[in-house]
Amino acid sequence: MTKFVIDASVAAKWLFDEPESELADLLLSRGTDAILDQLLAAPVKLFPISRFMRETVRIAHRYRRTFYDASYLALALQESCALITADLRLLNALRNTPMGDHVRPLSEAMLR
């Protein structure tokens, strides 16, 4: 299984029927209708923010992103994986920056 970080814009699609919800569902698993069961069974890891706080603050300041957006990206960098997001503002803000290579739209997540 490919490792990745998801942000709240993707996780919300597991709970609310909105555009690209079906793509977010594919990130969990296939076969069951119970989103909560899928989420509880997903290989979720928790990370203490202290492990990547400095990088989070640096990203937030340099790219003028919110702390929570920067924390998702800092975690993805620490874990050497992509950040999957449905947040078009975040994608557009980072598109032509060095961070742009580390952020993937939800619509492309299943293609890699």
C-alpha positions as CSV (number, residue, x, y, z in Angstrom):
1,M,0.0,0.0,0.0
2,T,1.3,3.5,-0.9
3,K,1.9,5.8,2.0
4,F,0.3,9.2,2.0
5,V,-1.0,12.0,4.2
6,I,-4.6,13.2,3.8
7,D,-6.0,16.5,5.0
8,A,-9.4,17.4,6.4
9,S,-10.8,18.3,2.9
10,V,-10.4,14.6,2.0
11,A,-11.6,13.1,5.3
12,A,-14.8,15.3,5.2
13,K,-15.7,13.6,1.9
14,W,-16.0,10.3,3.8
15,L,-18.8,11.8,5.9
16,F,-20.5,14.2,3.5
17,D,-21.8,13.5,0.0
18,E,-20.0,16.1,-2.1
19,P,-17.9,16.2,-5.3
20,E,-15.1,13.6,-5.3
21,S,-16.6,11.7,-2.3
22,E,-16.3,8.5,-4.3
23,L,-12.6,9.1,-4.8
24,A,-12.1,9.7,-1.1
25,D,-13.9,6.4,-0.4
26,L,-11.4,4.6,-2.6
27,L,-8.6,5.7,-0.4
28,L,-10.1,3.9,2.5
29,S,-10.9,0.5,1.1
30,R,-13.4,-1.2,-1.2
31,G,-16.4,-3.4,-0.4
32,T,-18.1,-2.1,2.7
33,D,-20.7,0.6,3.0
34,A,-19.9,1.6,6.6
35,I,-17.6,4.6,6.4
36,L,-16.9,4.5,10.1
37,D,-16.0,0.8,10.0
38,Q,-13.6,1.6,7.1
39,L,-12.1,4.5,9.0
40,L,-11.5,2.5,12.1
41,A,-10.0,-0.3,10.1
42,A,-7.7,2.0,8.1
43,P,-4.0,1.9,8.8
44,V,-4.1,5.3,10.5
45,K,-1.0,6.6,12.4
46,L,-1.0,9.5,14.9
47,F,2.1,11.7,15.0
48,P,2.9,14.2,17.8
49,I,3.1,17.7,16.2
50,S,6.4,18.3,18.1
51,R,8.2,16.0,15.6
52,F,7.6,18.5,12.8
53,M,6.6,21.8,14.5
54,R,9.6,23.8,13.2
55,E,9.0,22.7,9.6
56,T,5.2,23.5,10.0
57,V,5.9,27.0,11.1
58,R,8.5,27.5,8.4
59,I,6.1,26.3,5.7
60,A,3.2,28.4,7.1
61,H,5.3,31.5,7.1
62,R,7.1,31.1,3.8
63,Y,4.0,30.1,1.8
64,R,1.4,32.0,3.8
65,R,-0.6,28.9,4.6
66,T,-2.6,28.1,7.7
67,F,-0.9,26.3,10.5
68,Y,-3.0,23.2,9.9
69,D,-2.4,23.1,6.1
70,A,1.3,23.6,6.8
71,S,1.3,20.7,9.4
72,Y,-0.2,18.3,6.8
73,L,2.5,19.2,4.4
74,A,5.3,19.1,7.0
75,L,4.2,15.6,8.0
76,A,4.1,14.5,4.3
77,L,7.7,15.8,3.9
78,Q,8.8,14.1,7.1
79,E,7.3,10.8,6.0
80,S,8.6,11.1,2.4
81,C,5.2,10.9,0.9
82,A,2.6,13.0,-0.9
83,L,-0.1,15.1,0.7
84,I,-3.5,14.3,-0.8
85,T,-6.0,17.2,-0.7
86,A,-9.2,18.3,-2.2
87,D,-8.4,21.9,-1.2
88,L,-8.0,23.8,-4.5
89,R,-6.8,26.9,-2.8
90,L,-4.0,25.0,-1.2
91,L,-3.1,23.2,-4.5
92,N,-3.1,26.5,-6.4
93,A,-1.1,28.3,-3.8
94,L,1.7,25.7,-3.8
95,R,1.5,24.7,-7.5
96,N,4.6,26.7,-8.8
97,T,6.7,26.4,-5.6
98,P,9.1,23.8,-4.4
99,M,6.3,22.4,-2.2
100,G,4.1,21.8,-5.2
101,D,5.7,18.5,-6.0
102,H,4.6,17.1,-2.6
103,V,0.9,17.9,-2.9
104,R,-1.5,15.9,-5.0
105,P,-5.1,16.6,-5.8
106,L,-7.6,13.9,-4.7
107,S,-8.6,13.4,-8.4
108,E,-5.0,12.2,-9.1
109,A,-4.5,10.2,-5.9
110,M,-5.8,6.9,-7.4
111,L,-3.7,7.2,-10.6
112,R,-0.4,6.8,-8.8
